[in-house]
Amino acid sequence: RNQKITMVTAYDYPSAVHVDRAGIDILLVGDSCAMVELGYETTQPMTLEQMLHHCRAAKRGAPDRPLLVGDMPFGTYEFMDSDVALRNAYRLVKEGGMDAVKFEGGSASRARAVRHVVEGGVAVMGHVGLLP
């Protein structure tokens, strides 16, 4: 259809309100929050608990629209046991209010984890760019 979509990153309630009011299609709650809001030098210190906090805040700011995507932080899906990734993805959806989760990387093991999460009923957005 050649229709463009828009996507913005937000980490908190007031930013999500503005994203919603602007009619943005996708709101990403990114692990870049570690650097942008929490003052870390990289995204690596970001925990799942911290991501859940920021996901819930963004969900309150944009409760019905846009599509909400929560970043799976480093250390929440890079295991041989894909059930770890699935459990953490469920938490972002159930506790964080996200519609989908985002994985980074393009390795074969990452693809297996993504397949397992999708088969478990969670939508996944991929990112094959820079890694922390």
Secondary structure, 3 states (H helix, E strand, C coil): CCCCCCEEECCCHHHHHHHHHCCCCEEEECCCHHHHCCCCCCCCCCCHHHHHHHHHHHHHHCCCCCEEEEECCCCCCCCCCHHHHHHHHHHHHHCCCCCEEEEECCCHHHHHHHHHHHHCCCEEEEECCCCC
